[in-house]
Amino acid sequence: MHLGHVVCIVQARMGSQRLPGKILIELDKYEVYQWVYHRLKSSRLINKIVFATTTNSLDDEFVVKLKNESINYYRGDEQDVLSRYYTVASLEKADTIVRVTCDCPLIDSTLIDKGLLVHKENSMHYTSNVIPPTFPDGFDFEIFSFEILESAHKKAKESQEREHVTTWIIKKTENRKNSIQSQENYGNFRVTLDTPEDLVLLRKLICDGKITKSTSYEEILAFLISRPDLTNINKHWNVRS
C-alpha cells in the first residue's frame, strides 16, 4: 500500500466549553495552535497541514491569525466535523488523512510517522494509538484512507457519527484496523488541554521540564514519569477507557 498524498487535518475551534479560546492560550511565547503546527511540521511523511475550523464568528480571530502566518485552513459546519474532514480531504486530493486535534500542543510528529509506516506496511484503512489508549492523552492521532472517509461521509447518519469523525469508521473497519501501542501503559497521563488543571500542568512542564517545540515524546514521557507531583495535578480528569 502507498500512503500517497498525506494530509494532516487539525480539528480546531474557539468554542470549548471547559476552557473557551484554549487554542489561543500562550505557552512560553507561542500560542497552542502554533505549538501544534510547528511540532507537526517536522514530520517526514505528512505532505500538508490544514486547520479545519468552523464558520462560527467565534473563530474569526483564529482565522485571522492563520491567514497572517500563511497557515492552511478551511471553515465548515461546527457540528458536522465529518463533513469538514471530507471537504478538506477532497479539496487537497488526499490519499491518506491524519487526524489530530488542536488541544494537543505536545503532539509528536515522530510518533505519527511511526503510525504512518505501520499503516502503510499493513495496508490498513484505519490506524491509531487510541484503541486502546496507552500513550498519554495529548499524543493522540488517527490515520485513515480517503476511501473509508468518503464511505463514512456518505453513510454515517447519526449526529454522534458526524460530530466525532471516526466513530463510523472504527465500527466498519474491524478487519482492517491497526493499533500503535506503547510498551508500557501510560494512558493515565494527560498532556492535552481541556481544563484549567491541564493548563497548569502544561505550563509547569514547559517551564520546569524545559520542553520546547522540538522535545521528543520520549523525553516528555520520561519527565512525566519522574514527576508524579505534576501528573497528579490533572489526573482526576482522565476518563479514557
N, C-alpha and C positions, 0 to 999 in steps of 0.2 A: 504494500500500500504506500502511496506517495502522499505526503502532507499537502503538497501543492501550495497554494497561497494561504498563509496562516494569518488570520486577523484576530487580534485580541480586542474584545469589546468589553469596556469597563462600564458597568451599571452605576449611574451616579445621579443623585438628586439632592436638593437642599431641604426637602420637607421631611426630615427624620422626626419621628415623634419623641423619642427619648432625648435626642441631642440635636436640635434643629441647627442647620447650617454647618454640620460637622465636617463636611468635605473642604471647607474653607478655614478651618481652625489651623493656627500656626503651630508647627512643631520645629523649634530651633531654626527659625528664619524661612522655612518652607511650609507652604500650606499642604494639607493632607493630600489633595489631588496631585500636587507636584511630587510628593514622595512616591505615590503610586506610579505616576507617569515615568519618572526617572529610574525607578527600580525595574520597571518593565522594559525600558529602552535598552537595557544591557542584555536582553535575550538574544541568543544566536539564531533562533528559529522563528520568532514572531516577525512577520513582514510589515505589519501595520497595526497601530493602536488607535482605536476610536472610542471616545467617551459617548455613551448613549444616555442622554439626559431627557428631560421632559419639556413639554410646551407650557408648563405651568410658569406663571410670571415669577414665582419664587426662584426659578433657575436662570433668570435673565442675567443676574450679576455673575454667576458662574460661567455662562456662555461668553460674556464679555472678556473674562479672564482667559478663557480658552482661545478666543479669537486673537487677543493681544499676544499670545505666546505661539500662535500658529499651530495649535494642537487640534487634531481632527475631532469633530463632534457631529452628533446627529440629535435632533429633538423629535420626540414622538409621544405617544399616549402614556400618561403617567401610570395607569393601572395595567394596561396590556403590554407588559415588558417583553413578552414573547414576540409581539409584532415589531417592537423596537429592534430586537436582535435579528429577526428575519429580514427587516428592511435594510439594516446596515450590512448584513452579510451579502444580501443581493446586490446592493449598490457597489460594494467593494469586490464583488465576484470571488468571495471567499470559498476555499475548498475545506478548510479546517478552521473552526472557531474556538478560541479560548475565552472562557467567561470568568471574569473576576469582578469584585465589587469595590467601589471607591472608598469604602470604610476600612480598607486593609493597607495602611501606609507602609507596612513592612513586608508586603508581598514579595516573593523571591523568584526572579526570572530563571535562575539556575534550576530550581525545583520544577518550575513549569516546563523548562526544556527537557528535563528527565521524563516528565509526563508525556510530552510530545513524542519523544523517541519510543517510549513504550506503546503509545497509541499507534504509531507507525508500524512498529515491528509486529504487533499483534492484530493488525487490520481491524481495529475496533470502531464501533460507531460512537462509543462514549467511554471516556477515561476521566477519573478524578481522584483526588486524595481525601475525599469526604465520606466515602462509603467503604469501611467505617472511618470516622474522623480520628486519625492517630497523630496528626500534626497539630500544633497549636492553632486555635481559631484565629484567623488572620493571615494564614498561609494558604487559604482555600482556593482551589481552581477547579474548573471543569473544562473538558475538551470534547468536542463533538463534531461530526461531519455536517457539511451543509445539507446533505441528503436527508439526514434524520431531523435536522432543524426544520427543513421545508415540510416534512411529514407532520411534525408537531404543529407547525403554524396552520396547516390545512385541517388537521383532525382534532386538535385539542379544543374542547368546548367549555370546560369548567373554568370558573373565574380563577381558582387557585392554580390551574394549569397555565393560564395566560399570564398570571402575575409572577409566578416563580420560575418561568422559563424552562427548566429541565424536568419538572415533575412528570410530564407525559413521556419524555424521552427515557427517563430512568425506568419507568414502568414497562416500556415497549422494547427495551434493548437487553433483556435478561441474558441472552446468549452471546451478545457482542458488547459486553461491558467489562471494563477492567478497573482495578483499584491500585493506587500507589499508596503503600503503607510505610510508616516509619518502623525501624527495627524494634523500638520500644514505643509504648503508647504515651504520647504527650498531649492527647486531645483535651486534657483538663486545663491546659494553659490558654490564656486569652491575650492576643495582641491585636485584636480588632478594635474598632472604635464605634461603640454603640451607646455607651453610658458615661456619665461623669467619672466613674471609677476607672473605666478603661482609659480615659484621658489622663488621669493622674498617673497610671502605670506607664503609659507610653512616654510621658514627659520624663519620668524617672529613668526609664530605660535609655532614653536618648541622652540624658544628662549624666546619670551615674554609669551607665554601660558604654557611653561614648559611641552609641550606634549612629551610623551615618547612612547616606543613601546607597553606599556600596557594601555595607556589612552583610555577610552571608547569613543564611538562615541557620547554619550550623553554629556560628558564633553567637547569634541571638539566642538560640536554644540553650547553648552552654551557659550563657549568662542567666537565663531564666531558671535553669536547674540549680545554679549556685546561689540564687537569691529568693528563697521561699517567702521572705518578708515582703517582697514586692509582688510575687504572684498571688499572695493572699489578698491583695487589695481588691481584686475584682473577681475572685474565684466563685463567689456566690451567684454571679450572673451566668455561669456556664450551664447551659441546659441542653447541650448537644447529646445525641444518642449514637 
